Amino acid sequence: MTVRPLRKKNKNQSYFSHEFIITNHGDIVSFVAMIIVMGLLYKGTHAVSSVFLFIQHNVTDEDNPQRAPVYTYGRSDFCVVFFYTLICIVTHAVLQEYVFDRFAKKLNLTKVRVCKFNESAHLTCFYAMSMFWGIYNIINESLIPNLSSLWEDYPHVLMPFWTKLFLIIQICYWLHDFPELYFQGVKKELIPSRILHASIFLISVSFAYVGGLSKLCIVLLIIHYSTDIFFHAARALHLAEYTKLASFG
């Protein structure tokens, strides 16, 4: 009597499985973003793609061409937020795969500690970028010539290009943090605090954006990020067992 060998199960992941989406979410999202970008190449889709890629609601006075362009908020910002949220997800995936994952593999950490390390590492990078960008806006665009300009001529609904883009990127970053909870497989006990943290920033920045508090928002973000960057840098170093360097934070 011959015994037939057992057939090996197909280990290929289904295209609609959670594992496939989580593993390849960076490629999937970058493909969607690339489709939007490629729309610029064709006349029929150029106008649609432009709404997603370029800052909208330019209200610059055409009778005064020497004046710097200024923008306000509007419905088209939802499209811009959608596209740049995709970019935030792709950037997050690139940093995770090519920097933080390779570094974390060298460490003997539990899954909870790895999640905390990744969170602090990403926030350190984002806080550093946002802090320098915010300072650049204030200096280069003379956004706040004096302290009283924070509340004078309220509401500040007219924003220079880099100021509006800065606030939109802030909204996109905190918005992208919600799907990242799924993509990164964050432990259940860490999810409530992550949701609360992202929600506070998302609601606060969004309210400042539509409520004419752009100047005050940028100043407060710079102050907050300049302190939190030390906390998260020290936390990441501590989890990576660089205790001497972490003590400086």
N, C-alpha and C positions, 0 to 999 in steps of 0.2 A: 504494500500500500504506500503510495507516494503522498507526501505532504506538500501541499502547495505553499510556497513562501507568501507571507503576508505582504500585501501591497502597502507601500509607504504612502502615508497621507501627503497630499500636496500642501507644502508649507508656504506656498505663495499667498501673500495677503490679498484679500479682496479689495478692490478699488474703493469700496464704500465702507470698509471696516474702520473701526476707531484707530487701530494700530497703523494702518496705511496713512490715514489723514494726519495723525500726530507726527509720524516719522517724516512725512513729506509735505507738511503744511507750508514750509518756507517756499518750496518749489511751486506749490499750487497757488499760493497768494501772489508770488512774483509773476506767474503766468497771467493771472487776472490783471495785474498792474501793467504788464507788457502789452496786453490787448488794448488797454486804454491808451497807452502811449502810441501804439501803432496806428490808432485812429487818426492821429495828426497827419499821417502820410496821404490820406485820401480826402478829396474834397467833400464827399458825401458825409463823412463822419468827423471831419476836422472841427466843426463847430461844437459837436457833442463832447469830443475829447477835451477841447479847450476849457469847457466848464469844469471838468474834473482836475485839470493840471494847473491852470493859471488862476491867480488871485483875481476875484471878481469884485464888482461894485466900486469901480473907479469913479470918484466924484470930483476929480480935479477940475478947477476952473479953466476952461479952454481959452477964455479971454486973457488969462495971465499965464502964458506958457513958461515963464521963468520960475513959477512956483513949483515946488516939489510935488509929485503925485501923492494924493491922499485917497484913502479908501474908507468905506463904512461896511457894516454888516448887512446881510440879506439872505434870501432863500438859497441862492447858488452856493453859499458856503457849505451847505450840507454835502454837496458833491465833492468839494475840495477836501472836506474833512474825511469823507469816505476814502478818497484816493490816498491821502497822506497817512491815514490809519493803516492802509495796506503796506505803505512804505515802512512804517514803524514796525509792523509785524515781520517784514522781510529783514530789516536791519537787526531786529532782536534775534531772529533765527541765525543770521550770519555770525553775530558776536557769540551766540551760544555755541554753535557748532565748531567754529574755527578758533575760538579763544577760551571761553570759560569751560566747555566740556573737556577740552584737552588738558586744561589745568586741573580740573576736578578729578580726572581719572588718576592723577598722581597722588591724590589724597585719599586716605581711608576714612570716608565720612558716611554717616547714615543718610538715608534718603531725605529725612527732615532737615538735616544740616546742609545737604546739597541744595535743597530748595531755598533755604535762607541765604546761603552763599551766593547763589545765582541772583536772587532778588537784590541783595546789597551791591553786587558787582554791577548789575545793570543800572541801578539807581545812581551809583557813584558816577558812572559815565554820563548819564542823562543830566544829573545835577551840574556836573562840571561844564558840559556844553551849554546848558541853559543859563548858567550864571555868567559866563563870558559873553554869550549872545545878548543877554539883557543889559549888561554893562555897555556893550558896543552900541546898542540902540540908544541908550541914554546919552552917551558921549557923541557919537557920530551924527545923530539926528537932532541934537540939542532938545531932547524930549522934555527934560525938566531943567529949564534955565535957573529956576529958583524953587525953594521949598513950597511957596504958596501956589505954584503952578499945579501942584497935585490936586488942588480942589477948586482953583479959579477956572472960570469958563466951563464949569460942569454942565452937561455931560460931555466927555471927550469921545464923541462918536466918530470923529475924523481921525484916521490913523495913517501914518506913513507905511510904506510897503513892508519894511522889515519888522515893524511893530505888529502889524496885522498877521504876518506870516509866523512870527514868534508865538503869538497867542493861539493861532490855529494849531501849530505843532504841539503846544502844551495840551490842548484839548485832545488831539489825536493820540498823543502818548498815553494819557491816562485812560482814554477809551480803549486802546489796544490792550491794556492790561487785563481786561475782562476775558477775551478769548485766550489770552496767554495762560490763564489758570487751567484751561482745558488742554492746550497744546503742550504745556510743560508738565502736566500730570501732577499738579500741586496737591499735597496731602490735604485731606478734608479738614483737619484741625487748623490748618493755616489759611484756608479760604476766607472765612469771615473777616479776619483782620485785613487781608489783602483787598477785599471788596470795599470795606469801610475806608481804607486809606485812599484807594483810587477814586472812590465816589466823592470824598470830600474835596479833592483837588479838581475833579472834573466839574462838579457843580459850582465851585468857587470861581474857577477860571471862566467857565461859560457865562456865569452871571456877570462877572466883570467885563467880559467881551461885549455882551449885548446891553449892559447897563451903563456904558460910558465911563468905566473905571479902569481903562487900560493903563494909564500912567501909574496909578496907585497899585494895581495888580503886579506890574513888572517890578516895582520897587520891593514889594512884600515878597515876591517870589525869589528875588536875588538875596534878600536877607535870610529867608528860610532855607534856601538851597545852600547858602554859604556856611550854614551851621550843620545841616543834615549831611552834607557831603563828608564831613569828618566822622560822623557817627557810622554811616554805612561803609566807608572805607575801612574804619577800624573794625567794624563787625566782620567784614569779609576777610580781613587779615587774621582776625582772631579765629574764625572758623577754619581758615587755611593753616592754622597753627603757627602763624608768625606773630607770636605774642609780644615780642619786643617792639616790633613796628606798630602793632595795634595799640600799645600803651600810649603812643603819642596822640591817638584820637580821643 
